[in-house]
């Protein structure tokens, strides 16, 4: 096989039907007609597929390269982006919303006459970065720096857009085929502020509203939005689709961010049409930092804008409503929902710190996700304790079944890495707990290579410490003592998500 430069690469089939890193490099270089494969790209490809330490089946490699070698190297970057996407230390446990916003703001400066847009990644430069509408996006750019350092061949312009594709995909949105080729531009190409939508453009001063509760001057704001999107070639319908889709994600920050407060929807890390539906179906009022609510109280803190800002909030959530508790459709006994493997039936379900439905939210599970429920409690809802920590509603207060039992607990699903979380994480010489030989400290992590499940009459779940003749108490009548560490969920200990409330805000 000849390379475009005239050299020849002789590839021979391995006796075991596998391929190694050197062979992969030769193969993709032999297929290269555009001088795409620099040494840095080859390194990302080889390391991303784990070929630096071993080999892989030729059939597996052929499937990966089905869309072409270039697509394969972007898949390596995708994988690293997915690992970086979930973090209990960020808003709602996910960086996806701010990465979608980064891509939109880098693209939203586009003008067919004056240039701009995502090609160039000019928000890296001070003039564009300091646009008030780009506030807080320095966090998104900083998050991507380690990935850029690992894959120096990818441009910032490509990385920002690819990150938004991965953000959509990891939040139950569509998977978008990526095409690279964007380049980075110097500081003199940075765009002057003014090309992105301004949230209160043209609104009249004060809090005077029309008969429909809209702040006076809203027509000016609508015209401004039409102008901004029209410049980029979008009609009204397309502009509404983009605005509603974008505002599903993330939340506002009254102090360090925009001055507005709160999330726009109940689950701000999931692709949905909830924002559009709420605009039509809910009751909204305009408020300021000092607005007195109809009952004489203050605006709820989680949707209370900074002084000088105005925003709409969902009054129907503030006023509350019927809980639907009378709809007792499902049985409410522990016997009807024993511990076991369960699959999520709802679009999403909150996972909370404790069995109380008002306890803090730790994370969310999505439709068709499966997990192990190790304990059941019955109150106004059927609640289940998950193997990774936190409680979910198996059946909610309205009688709706949110999780379907798939079968009994299995030892195989409970193998792997664990973290001690309880004060009773004792270590025993045998699974019978006959003799204690120590105790784990909260935060200690370890591997379990064998699990002993409780018998028909109940009992503890025990895990054998890998490589040792000792067992640790995972779950007992005192609760979960060690949580299973699940990739993409709790590699770092989960902590309550920010801004938890049913209160929501609305963009102007």
KOLDO-864311 format. One record per residue (C-alpha): residue number from 1; x negated, y negated, z. Coordinates in steps of 0.5 Angstrom, whole numbers, plus 2048, in hexadecimal, padded with zeros to 3 digits. Each point is the difference from the previous one (the first is absolute). Layout:
BEGIN
 pos  px  py  pz
 NUM   X   Y   Z
...
//
This chain:
BEGIN
 pos  px  py  pz
   1 800 800 800
   2 7FD 7F9 7FE
   3 800 7FA 804
   4 802 7F9 7FC
   5 7F9 7FE 801
   6 7FD 806 7FC
   7 7FE 804 806
   8 803 807 801
   9 803 803 806
  10 800 808 800
  11 805 802 805
  12 801 808 802
  13 805 803 803
  14 7FF 802 808
  15 800 808 801
  16 805 7FE 806
  17 805 7FB 7FB
  18 7FE 7FA 804
  19 7FD 7FA 7FF
  20 7FB 7FB 804
  21 7FE 7F9 800
  22 7FA 800 7FB
  23 805 804 7FB
  24 806 7FB 801
  25 7FB 7FA 7FF
  26 7FD 803 7FA
  27 807 801 7FD
  28 804 7FA 801
  29 7F9 7FC 7FD
  30 801 805 7FA
  31 807 7FD 800
  32 7FF 7F9 801
  33 801 7FC 7F9
  34 800 7F9 804
  35 7FA 800 805
  36 805 800 805
  37 7FC 805 805
  38 7FB 7FC 804
  39 7FC 804 805
  40 804 7FD 805
  41 807 802 7FD
  42 7FD 807 7FF
  43 7FE 800 808
  44 807 7FE 802
  45 803 806 7FB
  46 7FB 805 803
  47 801 7FE 807
  48 807 7FF 800
  49 801 807 7FE
  50 7FB 803 805
  51 7FC 802 7FB
  52 7FA 7FE 803
  53 800 805 805
  54 803 806 7FC
  55 804 802 7FA
  56 807 801 7FD
  57 804 804 7FC
  58 7FF 7FE 7F8
  59 808 801 800
  60 801 7FB 806
  61 7FB 7FB 7FD
  62 804 800 7F9
  63 806 7FF 803
  64 7FD 7FA 804
  65 7FE 7FD 7F9
  66 806 801 7FC
  67 801 7F9 7FF
  68 7F9 7FF 7FF
  69 7F9 7FF 804
  70 802 7F8 801
  71 806 802 803
  72 7FD 805 805
  73 7FB 7FB 803
  74 806 7FB 801
  75 803 806 804
  76 7FA 800 804
  77 801 7F9 802
  78 807 801 801
  79 7FF 805 805
  80 7FB 7FC 804
  81 806 7FA 800
  82 805 805 803
  83 7FC 802 806
  84 7FF 7F8 801
  85 807 7FF 7FF
  86 803 802 807
  87 7FE 7FD 806
  88 803 800 807
  89 7FC 7F9 801
  90 804 7FC 7FB
  91 807 7FE 7FF
  92 805 806 800
  93 7FA 804 7FF
  94 7FF 7FF 7F9
  95 7FB 7FC 7FC
  96 805 801 7FA
  97 804 7FA 800
  98 7FA 7FB 800
  99 7FD 803 7FB
 100 806 800 7FB
 101 800 7F8 802
 102 7F9 800 7FE
 103 801 803 7F9
 104 806 7FB 7FF
 105 7FD 7FA 802
 106 7FA 801 7FC
 107 804 802 7FA
 108 805 7FA 802
 109 7FC 7FB 7FD
 110 800 802 7F9
 111 802 7FB 7FB
 112 7FF 802 7F8
 113 7FD 7F9 7FF
 114 7FC 7FE 806
 115 7FE 808 801
 116 800 802 807
 117 803 807 803
 118 7FC 806 803
 119 7FB 801 7FB
 120 7FA 7FC 803
 121 802 801 807
 122 7FF 7F9 801
 123 803 7FF 807
 124 7F9 803 803
 125 7FE 7F8 7FF
 126 802 7FB 805
 127 804 7FB 7FB
 128 805 806 7FF
 129 7FF 803 807
 130 802 7FA 803
 131 807 7FF 7FD
 132 805 800 805
 133 804 805 7FD
 134 7FA 805 800
 135 7FF 7FF 808
 136 7FF 807 804
 137 7FD 804 7F9
 138 7F9 7FF 803
 139 802 806 804
 140 802 804 7FA
 141 7FA 7FF 7FC
 142 7FB 801 806
 143 804 807 801
 144 7FE 802 7F9
 145 7F8 7FE 801
 146 7FE 807 802
 147 803 803 7FA
 148 7FD 7FB 7FB
 149 7F9 802 804
 150 801 807 7FF
 151 802 7FF 7F8
 152 7FC 7FA 7FE
 153 802 801 7F9
 154 807 7FE 801
 155 802 7F9 7FF
 156 804 7FC 805
 157 805 7FF 7FB
 158 801 807 7FF
 159 800 802 807
 160 805 7FB 802
 161 805 803 7FB
 162 7FF 807 801
 163 800 7FF 808
 164 807 7FD 7FF
 165 802 807 7FB
 166 7FE 804 806
 167 804 7FC 805
 168 806 801 7FC
 169 7FF 807 7FF
 170 7FE 801 808
 171 807 7FD 802
 172 804 804 7FC
 173 800 7FC 7F9
 174 7FE 802 7F9
 175 7F9 803 7FE
 176 7FE 7FB 7FB
 177 7FB 802 7FB
 178 7F9 7FC 801
 179 7FD 7FD 7FA
 180 7F9 7FC 802
 181 7FC 7FB 7FC
 182 801 7FA 804
 183 7FA 7FB 802
 184 7FE 7FC 805
 185 7FF 7F8 7FF
 186 7FC 7FB 803
 187 802 7FA 804
 188 801 7FB 7FB
 189 806 805 7FD
 190 804 7FF 807
 191 807 7FD 7FF
 192 802 7FA 803
 193 806 801 806
 194 807 7FF 7FD
 195 801 806 7FC
 196 803 804 805
 197 807 7FF 803
 198 801 7FC 806
 199 805 802 804
 200 804 7F9 802
 201 7FE 7FD 7FA
 202 806 7FA 7FE
 203 804 802 807
 204 803 7FA 803
 205 7FD 7FE 807
 206 804 802 806
 207 805 805 801
 208 806 7FE 7FC
 209 803 806 7FC
 210 805 801 7FB
 211 807 804 801
 212 7FC 806 7FF
 213 7FB 7FF 805
 214 7FA 7FE 7FB
 215 7FC 7FB 802
 216 801 7F9 7FC
 217 7FB 800 7FA
 218 800 807 7FE
 219 802 7FF 7F9
 220 7F9 7FD 800
 221 7FD 806 803
 222 803 804 7FB
 223 7FE 7FC 7FA
 224 7F9 800 803
 225 800 808 800
 226 803 800 7F9
 227 7FA 7FC 7FD
 228 7FB 804 804
 229 802 807 7FD
 230 802 7FD 7F9
 231 7F9 7FD 800
 232 7FE 808 800
 233 805 802 7FB
 234 805 803 805
 235 808 7FE 7FF
 236 804 7FF 806
 237 802 808 801
 238 7F9 802 800
 239 7FE 7FA 805
 240 805 803 805
 241 7FE 807 7FF
 242 7F9 7FE 802
 243 802 7FB 805
 244 805 806 803
 245 7FB 805 7FF
 246 7FA 7FC 803
 247 804 7FE 806
 248 801 807 803
 249 7F9 800 802
 250 7FD 7FD 806
 251 801 7FB 805
 252 7FF 7F9 801
 253 7FB 7FD 806
 254 802 7FA 803
 255 7F9 7FE 803
 256 7FB 802 7FC
 257 804 801 7F9
 258 805 7FC 7FD
 259 804 7FE 806
 260 806 804 7FE
 261 801 806 805
 262 803 807 7FF
 263 801 805 7FB
 264 805 800 7FA
 265 802 807 801
 266 801 805 805
 267 7FA 805 7FD
 268 7FB 7FB 7FD
 269 7FC 805 7FE
 270 804 804 7FB
 271 802 7FF 7F9
 272 808 7FF 800
 273 805 7FB 7FE
 274 802 7FE 807
 275 7FE 7F9 7FF
 276 805 7FF 7FA
 277 805 803 803
 278 800 7FC 807
 279 800 7FA 7FC
 280 807 801 7FE
 281 802 804 806
 282 7FE 7FD 806
 283 801 7F9 803
 284 7FB 7FB 800
 285 7FF 7FA 804
 286 7FA 7FB 7FF
 287 7FC 7FE 807
 288 7FA 7FD 802
 289 7FB 801 806
 290 805 7FC 805
 291 807 802 7FD
 292 805 802 805
 293 804 806 7FE
 294 808 801 800
 295 7FF 803 807
 296 7FC 7FA 803
 297 7F9 804 800
 298 7FA 7FF 7FC
 299 7FE 803 7F9
 300 7FE 807 802
 301 7F8 800 801
 302 7FE 805 7FA
 303 804 7FC 7FB
 304 7FF 7F9 803
 305 7FC 7FB 7FB
 306 7FA 7FC 802
 307 802 7F9 802
 308 801 7FC 7F9
 309 802 806 7FC
 310 807 802 7FE
 311 803 807 7FE
 312 806 804 800
 313 801 806 805
 314 805 806 7FF
 315 806 7FD 805
 316 804 807 7FF
 317 7FA 804 804
 318 800 7FA 805
 319 807 801 802
 320 800 808 800
 321 805 804 7FD
 322 804 807 801
 323 7FB 805 801
 324 804 806 7FE
 325 7FF 804 806
 326 807 803 7FF
 327 7FE 804 7FA
 328 7FD 806 803
 329 7FF 805 7FA
 330 7FA 804 803
 331 800 804 806
 332 7FC 7FD 806
 333 7FD 806 804
 334 7F9 802 800
 335 802 807 7FE
 336 802 7FD 7F9
 337 7F9 7FD 7FF
 338 7FB 804 803
 339 7F8 7FE 7FF
 340 7FE 802 7F9
 341 7FE 7FE 7F9
 342 804 7FA 7FE
 343 801 7FC 7F9
 344 802 7F9 800
 345 807 7FF 7FC
 346 800 7F9 801
 347 7FD 7FA 7FC
 348 7FC 7FF 806
 349 800 801 807
 350 7FC 7FC 806
 351 7FC 804 804
 352 800 7FD 807
 353 7FB 800 806
 354 805 803 805
 355 807 804 800
 356 804 7F9 801
 357 802 7FE 7F9
 358 7FE 7F9 803
 359 7F9 801 801
 360 7FB 7FE 7FB
 361 7FF 802 7F9
 362 7F9 804 7FF
 363 801 801 7F8
 364 805 803 7FB
 365 802 806 7FD
 366 802 801 7F9
 367 805 804 7FC
 368 7FE 807 7FF
 369 7FA 800 805
 370 7FF 806 804
 371 7FE 800 808
 372 800 804 806
 373 805 7FF 805
 374 7FD 802 807
 375 806 7FE 805
 376 807 7FE 7FF
 377 804 7FB 805
 378 807 7FE 7FF
 379 803 7FA 802
 380 804 7FB 7FC
 381 7FC 803 7FA
 382 7FC 807 7FF
 383 7F9 7FE 801
 384 7FA 804 7FE
 385 7F9 7FF 802
 386 7FB 801 7FA
 387 7F9 804 800
 388 7FC 7F9 7FF
 389 804 7FC 805
 390 806 7FC 800
 391 807 802 800
 392 805 800 7FA
 393 808 800 800
 394 802 807 7FD
 395 807 7FE 801
 396 802 7F8 801
 397 805 7FD 804
 398 805 800 7FA
 399 800 808 800
 400 7FB 7FF 7F9
 401 7FB 806 800
 402 7F9 7FD 7FE
 403 7FC 806 800
 404 802 807 7FE
 405 7FC 806 803
 406 7FC 804 7FC
 407 7FE 806 804
 408 7FD 801 807
 409 7F9 7FD 802
 410 7FA 804 7FC
 411 7F9 800 803
 412 7FD 7FF 7F9
 413 803 7F9 800
 414 7FE 7FE 807
 415 7F8 802 7FE
 416 7FB 7FA 800
 417 7FE 7FA 803
 418 803 7FD 806
 419 7FF 7FA 805
 420 801 801 808
 421 806 7FB 802
 422 803 803 806
 423 7FD 800 807
 424 801 808 800
 425 7FC 802 7FB
 426 7FD 805 803
 427 7FB 806 7FE
 428 801 807 802
 429 7FC 806 7FF
 430 806 804 7FD
 431 806 7FE 7FC
 432 804 802 806
 433 7FE 7FA 804
 434 7FE 805 806
 435 7F9 7FC 801
 436 7FE 7F9 7FF
 437 7F9 7FE 7FE
 438 801 7F9 7FE
 439 804 7FA 7FE
 440 7FF 7FC 7FA
 441 800 7F8 800
 442 805 7FC 7FD
 443 7FD 7FE 7F9
 444 7FC 807 7FF
 445 801 803 7F9
 446 7FF 807 7FF
 447 801 806 7FB
 448 805 805 801
 449 7FF 807 7FC
 450 806 804 803
 451 806 7FE 803
 452 805 804 805
 453 807 7FE 800
 454 805 801 805
 455 804 806 801
 456 808 801 7FF
 457 801 7FD 807
 458 7FC 7FA 7FF
 459 7F9 7FE 803
 460 7FA 7FC 7FE
 461 7FC 7FF 7F9
 462 7F9 802 801
 463 7FA 7FF 7FB
 464 7F9 803 800
 465 7FA 7FC 800
 466 7FD 801 7F9
 467 7FA 804 801
 468 801 801 808
 469 804 805 804
 470 804 7FB 803
 471 807 7FE 7FF
 472 803 7F9 801
 473 807 7FE 802
 474 803 7FC 7FA
 475 807 800 803
 476 804 802 806
 477 806 7FE 804
 478 7FC 7FA 802
 479 800 7FD 7F8
 480 7FB 800 7FB
 481 7F9 800 803
 482 7FC 800 7F9
 483 803 7FD 7FA
 484 7FE 803 7F9
 485 7FC 7FC 7FC
 486 803 7FF 7F9
 487 7FC 7FD 7FA
 488 803 7FA 7FE
 489 804 7FF 806
 490 7FC 800 806
 491 7F9 801 7FF
 492 800 7F9 805
 493 805 801 806
 494 806 7FD 7FE
 495 803 7FA 803
 496 806 7FC 800
 497 802 7FC 7F9
 498 800 7F9 800
 499 806 7FC 800
 500 805 805 802
 501 807 7FE 7FF
 502 807 801 7FC
 503 7FF 7F8 7FF
 504 7FE 7FE 7F9
 505 7FE 7FA 7FC
 506 802 7FE 7F9
 507 7FB 7FC 7FB
 508 802 7FA 7FD
//
